[in-house]
Amino acid sequence: MADWTQLDTNSLLPGEPLTSAKALAFFENPIAIAEGAPDAPRVYGLAMSPDSKIVADGMSLTVSAANTFIIDIGLVIVEGVTSTQGQTDVVARTITAAGIVGSIRLKCRHGTGALQSGTATLSLFKNNVLVTSFSTTTNQDRTVDVSITDNDVLQWRHRASSSSASSFSDPSESGSDRYERIGTLIKATDL
């Protein structure tokens, strides 16, 4: 860890010599701030990006599909229709990438519901293109690993056959890493 060096502003006035100690402080002090060295100033307020600024600031976290971490920052989730008796696809869940790139693991439970005799179909679409589809007459756990980049839109869609219902539950998105919230304070009017 770099050490924080307090500089006397009087030693930085015009005509004062640039010593190697001052040069070293110029080099190490920003690192000491970033690493949280003792006595170094802390980063607060607008310097800390809220979730909505991740992509706007050009931040992207590269992950691989895995069960290691549930990803809850960097994906925008919109819940849809989780149960249907219709024979036309309905959207159960929409996932938009907003700072996550690489591949993620999608999981859910899908089935026909209790006392149903027909077939339920579940499909995963990426940017309105079919990735994979499943049909079942029972309840099944589904897992799909899918590549993702900023602004990709993933949708779970499902439908029932004429004598059935389709249910969608327990969705999750996971990967080899994730963003973690840290304790920071910012005025709401600065967002």
Rosetta constraint file for C-alpha pairs under 8 A:
AtomPair CA 1 CA 32 HARMONIC 6.87 0.50
AtomPair CA 1 CA 35 HARMONIC 6.76 0.50
AtomPair CA 1 CA 37 HARMONIC 7.04 0.50
AtomPair CA 2 CA 28 HARMONIC 5.77 0.50
AtomPair CA 2 CA 29 HARMONIC 7.34 0.50
AtomPair CA 2 CA 31 HARMONIC 6.11 0.50
AtomPair CA 2 CA 32 HARMONIC 4.90 0.50
AtomPair CA 2 CA 35 HARMONIC 7.58 0.50
AtomPair CA 2 CA 37 HARMONIC 6.99 0.50
AtomPair CA 3 CA 28 HARMONIC 6.68 0.50
AtomPair CA 3 CA 29 HARMONIC 7.02 0.50
AtomPair CA 3 CA 32 HARMONIC 5.69 0.50
AtomPair CA 3 CA 37 HARMONIC 6.34 0.50
AtomPair CA 3 CA 38 HARMONIC 7.82 0.50
AtomPair CA 4 CA 25 HARMONIC 7.36 0.50
AtomPair CA 4 CA 28 HARMONIC 6.99 0.50
AtomPair CA 4 CA 29 HARMONIC 5.30 0.50
AtomPair CA 4 CA 32 HARMONIC 5.48 0.50
AtomPair CA 4 CA 33 HARMONIC 7.55 0.50
AtomPair CA 4 CA 37 HARMONIC 6.42 0.50
AtomPair CA 4 CA 38 HARMONIC 7.17 0.50
AtomPair CA 4 CA 39 HARMONIC 6.66 0.50
AtomPair CA 4 CA 40 HARMONIC 5.51 0.50
AtomPair CA 5 CA 25 HARMONIC 5.69 0.50
AtomPair CA 5 CA 29 HARMONIC 6.52 0.50
AtomPair CA 7 CA 11 HARMONIC 7.58 0.50
AtomPair CA 7 CA 22 HARMONIC 7.56 0.50
AtomPair CA 7 CA 25 HARMONIC 7.75 0.50
AtomPair CA 8 CA 12 HARMONIC 7.22 0.50
AtomPair CA 9 CA 13 HARMONIC 6.94 0.50
AtomPair CA 11 CA 16 HARMONIC 6.03 0.50
AtomPair CA 11 CA 17 HARMONIC 7.95 0.50
AtomPair CA 12 CA 16 HARMONIC 6.09 0.50
AtomPair CA 12 CA 18 HARMONIC 7.96 0.50
AtomPair CA 18 CA 22 HARMONIC 6.29 0.50
AtomPair CA 18 CA 23 HARMONIC 6.90 0.50
AtomPair CA 19 CA 23 HARMONIC 6.31 0.50
AtomPair CA 20 CA 24 HARMONIC 6.00 0.50
AtomPair CA 21 CA 25 HARMONIC 6.25 0.50
AtomPair CA 22 CA 26 HARMONIC 6.20 0.50
AtomPair CA 23 CA 27 HARMONIC 6.29 0.50
AtomPair CA 24 CA 28 HARMONIC 5.97 0.50
AtomPair CA 25 CA 29 HARMONIC 5.42 0.50
AtomPair CA 26 CA 30 HARMONIC 7.40 0.50
AtomPair CA 27 CA 31 HARMONIC 7.54 0.50
AtomPair CA 28 CA 32 HARMONIC 6.07 0.50
AtomPair CA 29 CA 33 HARMONIC 6.20 0.50
AtomPair CA 29 CA 40 HARMONIC 7.74 0.50
AtomPair CA 30 CA 34 HARMONIC 6.29 0.50
AtomPair CA 31 CA 35 HARMONIC 6.08 0.50
AtomPair CA 32 CA 36 HARMONIC 5.96 0.50
AtomPair CA 32 CA 37 HARMONIC 5.05 0.50
AtomPair CA 32 CA 40 HARMONIC 6.37 0.50
AtomPair CA 33 CA 37 HARMONIC 6.31 0.50
AtomPair CA 33 CA 40 HARMONIC 5.43 0.50
AtomPair CA 33 CA 41 HARMONIC 6.02 0.50
AtomPair CA 33 CA 42 HARMONIC 6.45 0.50
AtomPair CA 33 CA 43 HARMONIC 7.58 0.50
AtomPair CA 36 CA 40 HARMONIC 6.48 0.50
AtomPair CA 36 CA 41 HARMONIC 7.86 0.50
AtomPair CA 36 CA 42 HARMONIC 6.87 0.50
AtomPair CA 43 CA 47 HARMONIC 6.40 0.50
AtomPair CA 43 CA 48 HARMONIC 7.21 0.50
AtomPair CA 44 CA 48 HARMONIC 6.19 0.50
AtomPair CA 44 CA 184 HARMONIC 6.49 0.50
AtomPair CA 44 CA 185 HARMONIC 6.61 0.50
AtomPair CA 44 CA 186 HARMONIC 7.10 0.50
AtomPair CA 45 CA 184 HARMONIC 7.39 0.50
AtomPair CA 45 CA 185 HARMONIC 6.05 0.50
AtomPair CA 45 CA 186 HARMONIC 4.43 0.50
AtomPair CA 45 CA 187 HARMONIC 7.06 0.50
AtomPair CA 46 CA 186 HARMONIC 6.69 0.50
AtomPair CA 46 CA 190 HARMONIC 6.96 0.50
AtomPair CA 46 CA 191 HARMONIC 7.90 0.50
AtomPair CA 48 CA 184 HARMONIC 7.35 0.50
AtomPair CA 49 CA 53 HARMONIC 5.78 0.50
AtomPair CA 49 CA 54 HARMONIC 6.79 0.50
AtomPair CA 50 CA 54 HARMONIC 7.12 0.50
AtomPair CA 50 CA 191 HARMONIC 7.74 0.50
AtomPair CA 51 CA 73 HARMONIC 6.82 0.50
AtomPair CA 51 CA 74 HARMONIC 7.28 0.50
AtomPair CA 52 CA 56 HARMONIC 7.71 0.50
AtomPair CA 53 CA 57 HARMONIC 5.75 0.50
AtomPair CA 54 CA 58 HARMONIC 6.52 0.50
AtomPair CA 54 CA 59 HARMONIC 5.28 0.50
AtomPair CA 54 CA 60 HARMONIC 7.31 0.50
AtomPair CA 54 CA 74 HARMONIC 7.34 0.50
AtomPair CA 54 CA 98 HARMONIC 7.16 0.50
AtomPair CA 54 CA 99 HARMONIC 5.88 0.50
AtomPair CA 55 CA 59 HARMONIC 5.47 0.50
AtomPair CA 55 CA 60 HARMONIC 6.83 0.50
AtomPair CA 55 CA 98 HARMONIC 5.82 0.50
AtomPair CA 55 CA 99 HARMONIC 5.22 0.50
AtomPair CA 55 CA 150 HARMONIC 7.68 0.50
AtomPair CA 59 CA 99 HARMONIC 6.10 0.50
AtomPair CA 60 CA 99 HARMONIC 4.41 0.50
AtomPair CA 60 CA 100 HARMONIC 5.50 0.50
AtomPair CA 60 CA 101 HARMONIC 6.44 0.50
AtomPair CA 60 CA 150 HARMONIC 7.89 0.50
AtomPair CA 61 CA 99 HARMONIC 6.08 0.50
AtomPair CA 61 CA 100 HARMONIC 5.00 0.50
AtomPair CA 61 CA 101 HARMONIC 6.07 0.50
AtomPair CA 61 CA 177 HARMONIC 7.97 0.50
AtomPair CA 61 CA 178 HARMONIC 7.30 0.50
AtomPair CA 61 CA 179 HARMONIC 7.53 0.50
AtomPair CA 62 CA 100 HARMONIC 6.08 0.50
AtomPair CA 62 CA 101 HARMONIC 4.84 0.50
AtomPair CA 62 CA 102 HARMONIC 5.27 0.50
AtomPair CA 62 CA 177 HARMONIC 7.86 0.50
AtomPair CA 63 CA 100 HARMONIC 7.07 0.50
AtomPair CA 63 CA 101 HARMONIC 6.29 0.50
AtomPair CA 63 CA 102 HARMONIC 5.17 0.50
AtomPair CA 63 CA 103 HARMONIC 6.03 0.50
AtomPair CA 63 CA 104 HARMONIC 6.97 0.50
AtomPair CA 63 CA 175 HARMONIC 5.75 0.50
AtomPair CA 63 CA 176 HARMONIC 5.36 0.50
AtomPair CA 63 CA 177 HARMONIC 5.69 0.50
AtomPair CA 63 CA 178 HARMONIC 7.58 0.50
AtomPair CA 64 CA 102 HARMONIC 5.77 0.50
AtomPair CA 64 CA 103 HARMONIC 4.77 0.50
AtomPair CA 64 CA 104 HARMONIC 5.91 0.50
AtomPair CA 64 CA 175 HARMONIC 5.43 0.50
AtomPair CA 64 CA 176 HARMONIC 5.22 0.50
AtomPair CA 64 CA 177 HARMONIC 7.72 0.50
AtomPair CA 65 CA 102 HARMONIC 7.94 0.50
AtomPair CA 65 CA 103 HARMONIC 4.99 0.50
AtomPair CA 65 CA 104 HARMONIC 4.00 0.50
AtomPair CA 65 CA 105 HARMONIC 4.70 0.50
AtomPair CA 65 CA 145 HARMONIC 5.92 0.50
AtomPair CA 65 CA 146 HARMONIC 7.50 0.50
AtomPair CA 65 CA 174 HARMONIC 6.59 0.50
AtomPair CA 65 CA 175 HARMONIC 4.53 0.50
AtomPair CA 65 CA 176 HARMONIC 6.22 0.50
AtomPair CA 66 CA 104 HARMONIC 6.90 0.50
AtomPair CA 66 CA 105 HARMONIC 5.99 0.50
AtomPair CA 66 CA 174 HARMONIC 6.05 0.50
AtomPair CA 66 CA 175 HARMONIC 4.42 0.50
AtomPair CA 66 CA 176 HARMONIC 5.25 0.50
AtomPair CA 67 CA 105 HARMONIC 7.26 0.50
AtomPair CA 67 CA 174 HARMONIC 5.62 0.50
AtomPair CA 67 CA 175 HARMONIC 5.94 0.50
AtomPair CA 67 CA 176 HARMONIC 7.07 0.50
AtomPair CA 68 CA 174 HARMONIC 6.81 0.50
AtomPair CA 68 CA 175 HARMONIC 5.91 0.50
AtomPair CA 68 CA 176 HARMONIC 5.31 0.50
AtomPair CA 68 CA 177 HARMONIC 7.06 0.50
AtomPair CA 69 CA 174 HARMONIC 5.33 0.50
AtomPair CA 69 CA 175 HARMONIC 5.48 0.50
AtomPair CA 69 CA 176 HARMONIC 6.16 0.50
AtomPair CA 69 CA 177 HARMONIC 5.94 0.50
AtomPair CA 69 CA 178 HARMONIC 6.41 0.50
AtomPair CA 70 CA 172 HARMONIC 6.99 0.50
AtomPair CA 70 CA 173 HARMONIC 5.80 0.50
AtomPair CA 70 CA 174 HARMONIC 4.29 0.50
AtomPair CA 70 CA 175 HARMONIC 6.66 0.50
AtomPair CA 70 CA 178 HARMONIC 7.41 0.50
AtomPair CA 71 CA 75 HARMONIC 7.29 0.50
AtomPair CA 71 CA 173 HARMONIC 5.71 0.50
AtomPair CA 71 CA 174 HARMONIC 5.15 0.50
AtomPair CA 71 CA 175 HARMONIC 6.68 0.50
AtomPair CA 71 CA 177 HARMONIC 7.82 0.50
AtomPair CA 71 CA 178 HARMONIC 5.60 0.50
AtomPair CA 71 CA 179 HARMONIC 7.56 0.50
AtomPair CA 72 CA 173 HARMONIC 7.84 0.50
AtomPair CA 72 CA 178 HARMONIC 7.73 0.50
AtomPair CA 72 CA 179 HARMONIC 7.90 0.50
AtomPair CA 73 CA 178 HARMONIC 7.23 0.50
AtomPair CA 73 CA 179 HARMONIC 5.91 0.50
AtomPair CA 73 CA 180 HARMONIC 7.62 0.50
AtomPair CA 74 CA 97 HARMONIC 6.26 0.50
AtomPair CA 74 CA 98 HARMONIC 4.70 0.50
AtomPair CA 74 CA 99 HARMONIC 4.57 0.50
AtomPair CA 74 CA 100 HARMONIC 5.37 0.50
AtomPair CA 74 CA 179 HARMONIC 7.35 0.50
AtomPair CA 75 CA 95 HARMONIC 6.31 0.50
AtomPair CA 75 CA 96 HARMONIC 5.54 0.50
AtomPair CA 75 CA 97 HARMONIC 4.75 0.50
AtomPair CA 75 CA 98 HARMONIC 5.24 0.50
AtomPair CA 75 CA 99 HARMONIC 7.09 0.50
AtomPair CA 75 CA 100 HARMONIC 6.92 0.50
AtomPair CA 76 CA 94 HARMONIC 7.97 0.50
AtomPair CA 76 CA 95 HARMONIC 5.63 0.50
AtomPair CA 76 CA 96 HARMONIC 4.99 0.50
AtomPair CA 76 CA 97 HARMONIC 6.49 0.50
AtomPair CA 76 CA 98 HARMONIC 6.67 0.50
AtomPair CA 77 CA 93 HARMONIC 7.14 0.50
AtomPair CA 77 CA 94 HARMONIC 5.75 0.50
AtomPair CA 77 CA 95 HARMONIC 4.75 0.50
AtomPair CA 77 CA 96 HARMONIC 6.58 0.50
AtomPair CA 78 CA 93 HARMONIC 5.85 0.50
AtomPair CA 78 CA 94 HARMONIC 5.09 0.50
AtomPair CA 78 CA 95 HARMONIC 6.62 0.50
AtomPair CA 79 CA 92 HARMONIC 6.29 0.50
AtomPair CA 79 CA 93 HARMONIC 4.74 0.50
AtomPair CA 79 CA 94 HARMONIC 6.52 0.50
AtomPair CA 80 CA 90 HARMONIC 7.93 0.50
AtomPair CA 80 CA 91 HARMONIC 5.52 0.50
AtomPair CA 80 CA 92 HARMONIC 4.30 0.50
AtomPair CA 80 CA 93 HARMONIC 5.15 0.50
AtomPair CA 80 CA 94 HARMONIC 7.40 0.50
AtomPair CA 81 CA 90 HARMONIC 6.53 0.50
AtomPair CA 81 CA 91 HARMONIC 6.00 0.50
AtomPair CA 81 CA 92 HARMONIC 4.68 0.50
AtomPair CA 81 CA 93 HARMONIC 7.63 0.50
AtomPair CA 82 CA 92 HARMONIC 5.17 0.50
AtomPair CA 82 CA 167 HARMONIC 5.65 0.50
AtomPair CA 82 CA 168 HARMONIC 4.88 0.50
AtomPair CA 82 CA 169 HARMONIC 6.75 0.50
AtomPair CA 83 CA 165 HARMONIC 7.18 0.50
AtomPair CA 83 CA 166 HARMONIC 5.63 0.50
AtomPair CA 83 CA 167 HARMONIC 4.41 0.50
AtomPair CA 83 CA 168 HARMONIC 6.33 0.50
AtomPair CA 84 CA 90 HARMONIC 7.73 0.50
AtomPair CA 84 CA 158 HARMONIC 7.94 0.50
AtomPair CA 84 CA 159 HARMONIC 6.52 0.50
AtomPair CA 84 CA 160 HARMONIC 6.84 0.50
AtomPair CA 84 CA 165 HARMONIC 5.68 0.50
AtomPair CA 84 CA 166 HARMONIC 5.33 0.50
AtomPair CA 84 CA 167 HARMONIC 6.64 0.50
AtomPair CA 85 CA 159 HARMONIC 6.97 0.50
AtomPair CA 85 CA 160 HARMONIC 5.43 0.50
AtomPair CA 85 CA 161 HARMONIC 7.65 0.50
AtomPair CA 85 CA 162 HARMONIC 7.82 0.50
AtomPair CA 85 CA 164 HARMONIC 6.26 0.50
AtomPair CA 85 CA 165 HARMONIC 4.33 0.50
AtomPair CA 85 CA 166 HARMONIC 6.23 0.50
AtomPair CA 86 CA 159 HARMONIC 5.91 0.50
AtomPair CA 86 CA 160 HARMONIC 5.68 0.50
AtomPair CA 86 CA 161 HARMONIC 7.54 0.50
AtomPair CA 86 CA 162 HARMONIC 7.78 0.50
AtomPair CA 86 CA 165 HARMONIC 7.48 0.50
AtomPair CA 87 CA 159 HARMONIC 5.28 0.50
AtomPair CA 87 CA 160 HARMONIC 5.08 0.50
AtomPair CA 87 CA 161 HARMONIC 5.66 0.50
AtomPair CA 87 CA 162 HARMONIC 6.61 0.50
AtomPair CA 88 CA 158 HARMONIC 7.94 0.50
AtomPair CA 88 CA 159 HARMONIC 5.66 0.50
AtomPair CA 88 CA 160 HARMONIC 7.64 0.50
AtomPair CA 89 CA 157 HARMONIC 5.69 0.50
AtomPair CA 89 CA 158 HARMONIC 5.08 0.50
AtomPair CA 89 CA 159 HARMONIC 4.84 0.50
AtomPair CA 90 CA 157 HARMONIC 5.32 0.50
AtomPair CA 90 CA 158 HARMONIC 5.57 0.50
AtomPair CA 90 CA 159 HARMONIC 6.47 0.50
AtomPair CA 91 CA 155 HARMONIC 6.62 0.50
AtomPair CA 91 CA 156 HARMONIC 5.97 0.50
AtomPair CA 91 CA 157 HARMONIC 4.38 0.50
AtomPair CA 91 CA 158 HARMONIC 6.65 0.50
AtomPair CA 92 CA 155 HARMONIC 7.38 0.50
AtomPair CA 92 CA 156 HARMONIC 5.48 0.50
AtomPair CA 92 CA 157 HARMONIC 5.48 0.50
AtomPair CA 92 CA 158 HARMONIC 6.85 0.50
AtomPair CA 92 CA 168 HARMONIC 6.73 0.50
AtomPair CA 93 CA 155 HARMONIC 5.69 0.50
AtomPair CA 93 CA 156 HARMONIC 5.30 0.50
AtomPair CA 93 CA 157 HARMONIC 7.35 0.50
AtomPair CA 94 CA 153 HARMONIC 6.90 0.50
AtomPair CA 94 CA 154 HARMONIC 5.73 0.50
AtomPair CA 94 CA 155 HARMONIC 4.54 0.50
AtomPair CA 94 CA 156 HARMONIC 6.65 0.50
AtomPair CA 95 CA 153 HARMONIC 5.74 0.50
AtomPair CA 95 CA 154 HARMONIC 5.01 0.50
AtomPair CA 95 CA 155 HARMONIC 6.31 0.50
AtomPair CA 96 CA 150 HARMONIC 7.97 0.50
AtomPair CA 96 CA 151 HARMONIC 5.97 0.50
AtomPair CA 96 CA 152 HARMONIC 5.68 0.50
AtomPair CA 96 CA 153 HARMONIC 4.48 0.50
AtomPair CA 96 CA 154 HARMONIC 6.28 0.50
AtomPair CA 97 CA 101 HARMONIC 7.55 0.50
AtomPair CA 97 CA 148 HARMONIC 7.06 0.50
AtomPair CA 97 CA 149 HARMONIC 6.42 0.50
AtomPair CA 97 CA 150 HARMONIC 5.00 0.50
AtomPair CA 97 CA 151 HARMONIC 4.97 0.50
AtomPair CA 97 CA 152 HARMONIC 5.38 0.50
AtomPair CA 97 CA 153 HARMONIC 6.61 0.50
AtomPair CA 98 CA 150 HARMONIC 5.39 0.50
AtomPair CA 98 CA 151 HARMONIC 5.99 0.50
AtomPair CA 99 CA 149 HARMONIC 7.96 0.50
AtomPair CA 99 CA 150 HARMONIC 5.91 0.50
AtomPair CA 100 CA 148 HARMONIC 7.29 0.50
AtomPair CA 100 CA 149 HARMONIC 6.45 0.50
AtomPair CA 100 CA 150 HARMONIC 6.40 0.50
AtomPair CA 101 CA 147 HARMONIC 7.64 0.50
AtomPair CA 101 CA 148 HARMONIC 5.23 0.50
AtomPair CA 101 CA 149 HARMONIC 4.31 0.50
AtomPair CA 101 CA 150 HARMONIC 6.26 0.50
AtomPair CA 102 CA 147 HARMONIC 5.58 0.50
AtomPair CA 102 CA 148 HARMONIC 5.35 0.50
AtomPair CA 102 CA 149 HARMONIC 6.38 0.50
AtomPair CA 103 CA 145 HARMONIC 6.66 0.50
AtomPair CA 103 CA 146 HARMONIC 5.32 0.50
AtomPair CA 103 CA 147 HARMONIC 3.97 0.50
AtomPair CA 103 CA 148 HARMONIC 5.30 0.50
AtomPair CA 103 CA 175 HARMONIC 7.36 0.50
AtomPair CA 104 CA 145 HARMONIC 5.68 0.50
AtomPair CA 104 CA 146 HARMONIC 5.65 0.50
AtomPair CA 104 CA 147 HARMONIC 6.48 0.50
AtomPair CA 104 CA 148 HARMONIC 7.05 0.50
AtomPair CA 104 CA 173 HARMONIC 6.55 0.50
AtomPair CA 104 CA 174 HARMONIC 5.73 0.50
AtomPair CA 104 CA 175 HARMONIC 5.15 0.50
AtomPair CA 105 CA 143 HARMONIC 6.87 0.50
AtomPair CA 105 CA 144 HARMONIC 5.76 0.50
AtomPair CA 105 CA 145 HARMONIC 4.41 0.50
AtomPair CA 105 CA 146 HARMONIC 6.50 0.50
AtomPair CA 105 CA 173 HARMONIC 5.60 0.50
AtomPair CA 105 CA 174 HARMONIC 5.12 0.50
AtomPair CA 105 CA 175 HARMONIC 6.17 0.50
AtomPair CA 106 CA 143 HARMONIC 5.64 0.50
AtomPair CA 106 CA 144 HARMONIC 5.20 0.50
AtomPair CA 106 CA 145 HARMONIC 6.20 0.50
AtomPair CA 106 CA 146 HARMONIC 7.64 0.50
AtomPair CA 106 CA 171 HARMONIC 7.26 0.50
AtomPair CA 106 CA 172 HARMONIC 5.82 0.50
AtomPair CA 106 CA 173 HARMONIC 4.75 0.50
AtomPair CA 106 CA 174 HARMONIC 6.68 0.50
AtomPair CA 107 CA 141 HARMONIC 7.29 0.50
AtomPair CA 107 CA 142 HARMONIC 5.51 0.50
AtomPair CA 107 CA 143 HARMONIC 4.53 0.50
AtomPair CA 107 CA 144 HARMONIC 6.58 0.50
AtomPair CA 107 CA 170 HARMONIC 7.60 0.50
AtomPair CA 107 CA 171 HARMONIC 5.41 0.50
AtomPair CA 107 CA 172 HARMONIC 5.22 0.50
AtomPair CA 107 CA 173 HARMONIC 6.54 0.50
AtomPair CA 108 CA 141 HARMONIC 5.87 0.50
AtomPair CA 108 CA 142 HARMONIC 5.32 0.50
AtomPair CA 108 CA 143 HARMONIC 6.82 0.50
AtomPair CA 108 CA 168 HARMONIC 7.05 0.50
AtomPair CA 108 CA 169 HARMONIC 5.91 0.50
AtomPair CA 108 CA 170 HARMONIC 5.10 0.50
AtomPair CA 108 CA 171 HARMONIC 4.15 0.50
AtomPair CA 108 CA 172 HARMONIC 6.50 0.50
AtomPair CA 109 CA 139 HARMONIC 6.95 0.50
AtomPair CA 109 CA 140 HARMONIC 5.64 0.50
AtomPair CA 109 CA 141 HARMONIC 4.41 0.50
AtomPair CA 109 CA 142 HARMONIC 5.92 0.50
AtomPair CA 109 CA 168 HARMONIC 5.83 0.50
AtomPair CA 109 CA 169 HARMONIC 5.08 0.50
AtomPair CA 109 CA 170 HARMONIC 5.78 0.50
AtomPair CA 109 CA 171 HARMONIC 7.00 0.50
AtomPair CA 110 CA 120 HARMONIC 7.96 0.50
AtomPair CA 110 CA 122 HARMONIC 7.13 0.50
AtomPair CA 110 CA 139 HARMONIC 5.55 0.50
AtomPair CA 110 CA 140 HARMONIC 5.35 0.50
AtomPair CA 110 CA 141 HARMONIC 6.35 0.50
AtomPair CA 110 CA 142 HARMONIC 7.09 0.50
AtomPair CA 110 CA 166 HARMONIC 7.28 0.50
AtomPair CA 110 CA 167 HARMONIC 5.62 0.50
AtomPair CA 110 CA 168 HARMONIC 4.75 0.50
AtomPair CA 110 CA 169 HARMONIC 6.48 0.50
AtomPair CA 111 CA 120 HARMONIC 5.96 0.50
AtomPair CA 111 CA 136 HARMONIC 6.34 0.50
AtomPair CA 111 CA 137 HARMONIC 6.75 0.50
AtomPair CA 111 CA 138 HARMONIC 5.30 0.50
AtomPair CA 111 CA 139 HARMONIC 3.85 0.50
AtomPair CA 111 CA 140 HARMONIC 5.92 0.50
AtomPair CA 111 CA 166 HARMONIC 5.70 0.50
AtomPair CA 111 CA 167 HARMONIC 5.40 0.50
AtomPair CA 111 CA 168 HARMONIC 6.95 0.50
AtomPair CA 112 CA 116 HARMONIC 5.94 0.50
AtomPair CA 112 CA 117 HARMONIC 7.82 0.50
AtomPair CA 112 CA 118 HARMONIC 7.22 0.50
AtomPair CA 112 CA 119 HARMONIC 6.49 0.50
AtomPair CA 112 CA 120 HARMONIC 5.37 0.50
AtomPair CA 112 CA 136 HARMONIC 7.27 0.50
AtomPair CA 112 CA 137 HARMONIC 5.94 0.50
AtomPair CA 112 CA 138 HARMONIC 5.69 0.50
AtomPair CA 112 CA 139 HARMONIC 6.28 0.50
AtomPair CA 112 CA 160 HARMONIC 7.57 0.50
AtomPair CA 112 CA 164 HARMONIC 6.29 0.50
AtomPair CA 112 CA 165 HARMONIC 5.09 0.50
AtomPair CA 112 CA 166 HARMONIC 4.68 0.50
AtomPair CA 112 CA 167 HARMONIC 6.07 0.50
AtomPair CA 113 CA 138 HARMONIC 7.42 0.50
AtomPair CA 113 CA 139 HARMONIC 7.05 0.50
AtomPair CA 113 CA 165 HARMONIC 6.27 0.50
AtomPair CA 113 CA 166 HARMONIC 6.52 0.50
AtomPair CA 113 CA 167 HARMONIC 6.19 0.50
AtomPair CA 116 CA 137 HARMONIC 7.95 0.50
AtomPair CA 116 CA 163 HARMONIC 7.26 0.50
AtomPair CA 116 CA 164 HARMONIC 5.29 0.50
AtomPair CA 116 CA 165 HARMONIC 6.70 0.50
AtomPair CA 117 CA 137 HARMONIC 6.96 0.50
AtomPair CA 117 CA 163 HARMONIC 6.36 0.50
AtomPair CA 117 CA 164 HARMONIC 5.92 0.50
AtomPair CA 118 CA 137 HARMONIC 6.07 0.50
AtomPair CA 118 CA 160 HARMONIC 7.48 0.50
AtomPair CA 118 CA 161 HARMONIC 5.77 0.50
AtomPair CA 118 CA 162 HARMONIC 7.05 0.50
AtomPair CA 118 CA 163 HARMONIC 5.03 0.50
AtomPair CA 118 CA 164 HARMONIC 4.42 0.50
AtomPair CA 118 CA 165 HARMONIC 7.54 0.50
AtomPair CA 119 CA 135 HARMONIC 6.47 0.50
AtomPair CA 119 CA 136 HARMONIC 5.47 0.50
AtomPair CA 119 CA 137 HARMONIC 4.74 0.50
AtomPair CA 119 CA 160 HARMONIC 6.07 0.50
AtomPair CA 119 CA 161 HARMONIC 5.32 0.50
AtomPair CA 119 CA 163 HARMONIC 7.81 0.50
AtomPair CA 119 CA 164 HARMONIC 6.10 0.50
AtomPair CA 119 CA 165 HARMONIC 7.74 0.50
AtomPair CA 119 CA 166 HARMONIC 7.89 0.50
AtomPair CA 120 CA 135 HARMONIC 5.59 0.50
AtomPair CA 120 CA 136 HARMONIC 5.45 0.50
AtomPair CA 120 CA 137 HARMONIC 6.35 0.50
AtomPair CA 120 CA 158 HARMONIC 7.27 0.50
AtomPair CA 120 CA 159 HARMONIC 5.93 0.50
AtomPair CA 120 CA 160 HARMONIC 4.52 0.50
AtomPair CA 120 CA 161 HARMONIC 6.25 0.50
AtomPair CA 120 CA 164 HARMONIC 6.93 0.50
AtomPair CA 120 CA 165 HARMONIC 6.54 0.50
AtomPair CA 120 CA 166 HARMONIC 4.98 0.50
AtomPair CA 120 CA 167 HARMONIC 7.91 0.50
AtomPair CA 121 CA 133 HARMONIC 7.10 0.50
AtomPair CA 121 CA 134 HARMONIC 5.60 0.50
AtomPair CA 121 CA 135 HARMONIC 4.32 0.50
AtomPair CA 121 CA 136 HARMONIC 6.58 0.50
AtomPair CA 121 CA 158 HARMONIC 5.47 0.50
AtomPair CA 121 CA 159 HARMONIC 5.41 0.50
AtomPair CA 121 CA 160 HARMONIC 6.26 0.50
AtomPair CA 121 CA 166 HARMONIC 7.23 0.50
AtomPair CA 122 CA 133 HARMONIC 5.64 0.50
AtomPair CA 122 CA 134 HARMONIC 5.16 0.50
AtomPair CA 122 CA 135 HARMONIC 6.38 0.50
AtomPair CA 122 CA 156 HARMONIC 6.96 0.50
AtomPair CA 122 CA 157 HARMONIC 5.79 0.50
AtomPair CA 122 CA 158 HARMONIC 4.35 0.50
AtomPair CA 122 CA 159 HARMONIC 6.79 0.50
AtomPair CA 123 CA 130 HARMONIC 7.12 0.50
AtomPair CA 123 CA 131 HARMONIC 7.52 0.50
AtomPair CA 123 CA 132 HARMONIC 5.78 0.50
AtomPair CA 123 CA 133 HARMONIC 4.14 0.50
AtomPair CA 123 CA 134 HARMONIC 6.29 0.50
AtomPair CA 123 CA 156 HARMONIC 5.78 0.50
AtomPair CA 123 CA 157 HARMONIC 5.19 0.50
AtomPair CA 123 CA 158 HARMONIC 6.14 0.50
AtomPair CA 124 CA 130 HARMONIC 6.10 0.50
AtomPair CA 124 CA 131 HARMONIC 5.49 0.50
AtomPair CA 124 CA 132 HARMONIC 5.47 0.50
AtomPair CA 124 CA 133 HARMONIC 6.32 0.50
AtomPair CA 124 CA 154 HARMONIC 7.00 0.50
AtomPair CA 124 CA 155 HARMONIC 5.66 0.50
AtomPair CA 124 CA 156 HARMONIC 4.70 0.50
AtomPair CA 124 CA 157 HARMONIC 6.34 0.50
AtomPair CA 125 CA 129 HARMONIC 5.18 0.50
AtomPair CA 125 CA 130 HARMONIC 4.41 0.50
AtomPair CA 125 CA 131 HARMONIC 5.31 0.50
AtomPair CA 125 CA 132 HARMONIC 7.34 0.50
AtomPair CA 125 CA 154 HARMONIC 5.59 0.50
AtomPair CA 125 CA 155 HARMONIC 5.09 0.50
AtomPair CA 125 CA 156 HARMONIC 6.51 0.50
AtomPair CA 125 CA 157 HARMONIC 7.59 0.50
AtomPair CA 126 CA 130 HARMONIC 6.45 0.50
AtomPair CA 126 CA 131 HARMONIC 6.39 0.50
AtomPair CA 126 CA 152 HARMONIC 6.92 0.50
AtomPair CA 126 CA 153 HARMONIC 5.69 0.50
AtomPair CA 126 CA 154 HARMONIC 4.49 0.50
AtomPair CA 126 CA 155 HARMONIC 6.50 0.50
AtomPair CA 127 CA 152 HARMONIC 6.13 0.50
AtomPair CA 127 CA 153 HARMONIC 5.10 0.50
AtomPair CA 127 CA 154 HARMONIC 6.34 0.50
AtomPair CA 128 CA 153 HARMONIC 7.84 0.50
AtomPair CA 128 CA 154 HARMONIC 7.91 0.50
AtomPair CA 128 CA 155 HARMONIC 7.95 0.50
AtomPair CA 136 CA 140 HARMONIC 7.45 0.50
AtomPair CA 148 CA 152 HARMONIC 6.25 0.50
AtomPair CA 158 CA 166 HARMONIC 6.72 0.50
AtomPair CA 158 CA 167 HARMONIC 7.90 0.50
AtomPair CA 158 CA 168 HARMONIC 7.75 0.50
AtomPair CA 159 CA 165 HARMONIC 7.54 0.50
AtomPair CA 159 CA 166 HARMONIC 5.76 0.50
AtomPair CA 160 CA 164 HARMONIC 5.48 0.50
AtomPair CA 160 CA 165 HARMONIC 5.02 0.50
AtomPair CA 160 CA 166 HARMONIC 5.07 0.50
AtomPair CA 161 CA 165 HARMONIC 7.22 0.50
AtomPair CA 186 CA 190 HARMONIC 7.03 0.50
AtomPair CA 186 CA 191 HARMONIC 7.89 0.50
AtomPair CA 187 CA 191 HARMONIC 7.23 0.50
